[in-house]
Amino acid sequence: MDKWLNSHWFARAVALLLAVMMWMVVNLESEPTSSIDGNQPVFIDGVNLHVKYDTDQFQVVKQQRTVQVALQSNNPFYRHNFFPSDSWEVYVDATGLGKGTHKVPVQYKGFPDEVKVGIIPNMVEITLEEKKTVEREVNVEMLGQVAPGYSAGEPIVKPFRALVRVPESQVDTVAAVKASVDLEGATSPIKTTVPLKVVDKSGNVIQGADVVPLTVEVNIPVTSPFVKVPLKINLTNEMPNGYSLASVDSSVDEVTVYGPKEVVDALKSSTYTGPSIDLSNLTSDRVLELKLPLMENIVKVEPEYLKVSLKVVPSTTKRLEKIPIRISGLSESMQAKVLSTDGEEISTVDFDIIGAAEVLDQFRQEDLQIVADVSNMPAGVYEVALNYIFNQSDYIKQASNAPKQVTVEITNKQR
């Protein structure tokens, strides 16, 4: 015995035996602990409970929103945090049920076969209510303000009515279907497609309400400041010899002018300058379609086009006698008289006028003024041009025998 105890091989054998025993103690104790931990259930709280039902006919008005899920497995790999939330589902199936309150089992899918699943509670109550359809007119809710000076017109909606499906108990709460459009800063017409929302009498959105169509097209006219003013058509140059203008008829007498407020305000007591028509080659009746020009800083003119009918006839003449000559521009300290070629004072002239027969028949002597302008002329004798001012200057002109100028004598008044 003493020989063994003193042998170094014996000591080595004993040490090896002790090491094996310690390894067995550590490993044999740890394996049962792992098995016990793996059998402990893992709980997941607040799991959303989905309800499957006929959404066309019914609406869930009461249900349990969440449940607790317990998971258990001998395999420690399967823990709940290893399961992506979109790979499994907890639900109740009410697709074959009608309206009313039902107690239904909670089901699940998507978990591995090695995992035991428990749902708490495993039975829940749900209440289904039948949907009803009501029809409502679409109201446009205009938000914000258009640009200063501009105004928004009446909106046009396509389609202008919508169908709303809600649970039967909510039918009376459906007050309106709204389409909201932002007008902030708008300077031109708005055309947009917007989603519809169903609201109650307080203006709150009714959640879960189905609406058909989902969107509508909304058109809102946005106009700048405007004014309606008379239209003036410019007739330029003289008619060819032997022809006269009997009438000019326009499809519109006034136009609507849009533009900045200061520009529009300046036009209120004026006329709008329309298109020009050259008469120099006009020898027969014409019907012209002309575009209205845009004056400076004007945004738009309505209508954009107009028709002008011109009636052309052979010219005739009419004799005018004793038409007064008016002297204008004479200083208060001066006096003047018109002299004939032989030096005698005259106050009237005789001459012919040319125009269409129907126009000349209606001509009155007061429709003409003959003016000799002596503005800024001191005392003396002058040849002064005569200015013939016809009330209908586009239709009548003086003949060649009408004097173009007269002799005017200006003197100081006697004090």
Salt bridges, closest charged atoms under 4 A:
GLU89 OE2 - HIS50 ND1 3.03
GLU89 OE1 - LYS109 NZ 3.55
GLU135 OE2 - ARG161 NE 3.29
GLU141 OE1 - LYS197 NZ 3.54
ASP210 OD2 - LYS131 NZ 2.55
GLU238 OE1 - LYS397 NZ 3.51
ASP265 OD2 - LYS261 NZ 2.96
ASP265 OD1 - LYS268 NZ 3.24
GLU302 OE2 - LYS300 NZ 3.22
GLU304 OE2 - LYS291 NZ 3.60
ASP352 OD1 - ARG319 NH1 3.36
GLU358 OE2 - LYS311 NZ 3.56
GLU366 OE2 - ARG364 NH1 3.74
ASP367 OD1 - ARG364 NH2 3.24
GLU409 OE1 - LYS337 NZ 3.78
